[in-house]
Amino acid sequence: MLTQVPQPLVYAEALLGQFTGLSRAADGAALLGEFVRGVAALSGCELSQLYLLDATHTRLGMNAECLNGILQPREATSLPADYNGEQLLQFALCQNRVLCLAELSGSLHETSFLPTLATPWQSLLCVPLVNRQKAVEGLLLCASRQRVDLHGFAESLGQLGSFVLGQLQLLQRLRRPTEVTTVAPLSVPNASGYGLIGKSAAMRQTYLLISKVLHSGYTVLLRGETGTGKEVVARAIHECGPRRSKAFIVQNCAAFPESLLESELFGYRKGAFTGADRDRAGLFDAANGGTLLLDEIGDMPLSLQAKLLRVLQEGEIRPLGCNDTHKIDVRIIAATHRDLSVLVSEGKFREDLYYRLAQFPIELPALRQRDGDILDLARHFADKACAYLNRDPVQWSDAALDHLCSYAFPGNVRELKALVERAILLCDGDELQVEHFALRLDAHPKEHNLDLRKQLEQVERNLLLKCLRKNRGNQTLAARELGLPRRTLLYRLGRLNINLGDLDA
């Protein structure tokens, strides 16, 4: 790495000194200033500049500049809003390639981003800076008024720049307000929830059922509305169970026609049908020793249901075009949003297969039934989206949280995830607001059998939950705000089955 720089040993000692000095920086501004000053000294260039992408990764701005050993003032009014029009900078940024030019004055490249001096700039080095996820976060630029080969500095300066990016992120986290860090643990999965998000009574019941069947070989039938996370629960059962070291395979039974689904599941031998030019193992064989999730099992054709029943009863399969059967050891988890008992009564699903699959059913609750989980899930999805986009975590306004809690989420967790990811893309700042969410507030669950008493109980329940969340679970303050004696509040909480552990702290 240092063979192409002059005096490699001296340079290595100076580079190590830069790493040591930058690690002691107390704030972001000092860190970036010392960085560009050190880069100028290491490369011997009169100019060094640091460009960083903003939180949305759409604008490139200059964050620090050192000219002739002096840090230049960062006056926002004197700098361009972004450098997206600079072709040299955008080439290095978008292509993630080091750019080195040794005869800059004689080229046709536009260099308006360099300071205008009496002596023209001759040499330029532009190095992309990547974070720990190997995503480009910015650019380091060095320029000299002499014709020199700067390419030998690229790798070492790039590593120094990546170190600075990590230090900058660390300093920003340390300087965040205390109230922001106190809500962060809410997005951490429940330790007893098998990696699943949620502390509501409905989810605790789900965790209990999972614990009962986790270490057995019984077939599990996951039921619930579309978007409730059936595949996520199936994966949790696999990864927390004794088969975690083997394969977890998912097959949607509604995604293939009958003939293709059979060959996909059971495999085939060469010559079994036109186009079968080789043997091919099916998904049952691929999942041997592990878990196979049959999603949308209610859409499986009747003829295949008989073959699946034999797999469940005998633990053996026969590939297409083969006369012999062989044993497999696969745990089957089935999932559906349809009522299989209704399909049985309509003759669309085999009754014997239904009772075999429903050996251990788990009904996943709809999101509207999971009091308090919406906020935990929203923060979790927001953190994941920010990590994917390589931007700092965002904060949540109280109005945005209340906005989410007032929505019925007919699409359940899947809809919530999509809404949060879209909001992160729309958010240019560091706080999510109501306008970042496009919610249909008239979309409420259809309840045909609610009488007046039940409707009033639902209104009272929502009011109590909102007041308790506002007061962070403090029953005395909540009772005072509601104008109730504390004993009356406790009675109403018990009558409505409201568990304080389900509240968002």
Protein Blocks (a to p, Z undefined) as FASTA:
>chain_A
ZZmpghkllmmmmmmmmmmmmmmpcbfklmmmmmmmmmmmmnopabdcdddddfkopacc
dfbdceehiacdddfklpcfblklpmklmmmmmnopacddfblmlpcbdckkbccdfbdc
fbdcddddddfkopafbdcddddfbdcdfklmmmmmmmmmmmmmmmmmmmmmmmpcfklm
mmmmmmpccfklnopacjbfklmmmmmmmmmmmmmcbdcddeddehilpmmmmmmmmmmm
mklmmccddddfklpcfklmmmmmnopaehkaghiabccddfklmmgoiacddehkllpc
fklmmmmmmmmmnopacdehiabdcddddddddddfbdfklmmmnopacfklmmmmmmpc
cddddfklmghklmmmmmmmmmmmmmmnopacddddfklmmmmmmpgolnlmmlmmmmmm
mmmmmpmblbdcfklpccdfklccddfkbcfklmmmmmmmmmmmmmmmmnnopaklmmmm
nopafklmmmmmmmnopafklpcZZ
